[in-house]
Amino acid sequence: MIDLHTHSLYSDGELLPAEALRRVTVLGYRYLAITDHVDASNFDLVLDRLRRAATSLNQVSTTVLIPGVEFTHIPPSQIASLVTQARSMGAALIVVHGETLAEPVAPGTNRAALETDIDILAHPGLLTRADAELARERGIMLEISARPGHSLANGHVAALARQVKANLILNTDAHSPRNYITRERAYQIGQGAGLSLEECHQMLANSEALARRAAAR
């Protein structure tokens, strides 16, 4: 299993990075990205601490920890600047909190995020076909979410991605150890969103490819 969208106690998660990494290692994970919620007030601090954790833990862990951030509820006009700053500071993985049906995300967030140098548009809700096409053109992953609430639009995201041939990725958005899932569960969630078995294979292969790229940054 590979999970590239999770949280630690540096935002609203429950665990330190070390414990999060240990718990998923026991479950057989090969890569884990911690992408804590950030905005202009804290992205530099959070990224610095997660990079320190990754540098230390990756010396001894069989599961690779990838330090990242999730820009959350950012005014759309400010997303580009923050993404640029985070990338220049060495963010290995950048996620933007998309227009989920579960929260009042500002309209235009999906489009503003897709126009920048991000890796994943998380739980993008009822994204438009034009935005899905932009994600395909820019090589940005559209997320199928295992998290209740955020998962409400999974079927829409999956169907639209199939139509325009955009790349999908499945993540847990885990905030606690109860949220981590097995690879088998990932297939169930993908098929529940309307994906075929082959499409689920490809979705998890996308996780592998992105994890390798991020780990090498």
Salt bridges, closest charged atoms under 4 A:
ASP12 OD1 - HIS37 NE2 3.45
ASP12 OD2 - HIS175 NE2 3.18
GLU14 OE2 - ARG178 NH2 3.59
GLU19 OE2 - ARG23 NE 2.78
ASP36 OD1 - HIS7 ND1 3.90
ASP48 OD2 - ARG49 NH1 3.89
ASP48 OD2 - ARG52 NH2 3.13
GLU70 OE1 - HIS5 NE2 2.85
GLU70 OE1 - HIS7 NE2 3.15
GLU70 OE1 - HIS37 ND1 3.37
GLU70 OE2 - HIS123 NE2 3.68
GLU103 OE1 - HIS73 NE2 2.82
GLU103 OE1 - HIS97 NE2 3.04
GLU103 OE2 - HIS150 NE2 3.71
GLU115 OE2 - ARG111 NH1 3.98
ASP117 OD2 - ARG87 NE 3.01
ASP119 OD2 - ARG87 NH2 3.09
ASP119 OD1 - ARG217 NH1 3.07
ASP131 OD1 - ARG111 NE 2.71
GLU133 OE2 - ARG129 NE 3.24
GLU137 OE2 - ARG136 NH2 3.61
GLU143 OE2 - HIS5 ND1 2.77
ASP173 OD1 - HIS5 NE2 3.15
ASP173 OD1 - HIS7 NE2 2.85
ASP173 OD2 - HIS123 NE2 3.75
ASP173 OD2 - HIS150 NE2 3.56
ASP173 OD1 - HIS175 ND1 3.84
GLU199 OE1 - ARG162 NH2 2.76
GLU208 OE1 - ARG30 NH2 2.39
GLU208 OE2 - ARG212 NE 2.76
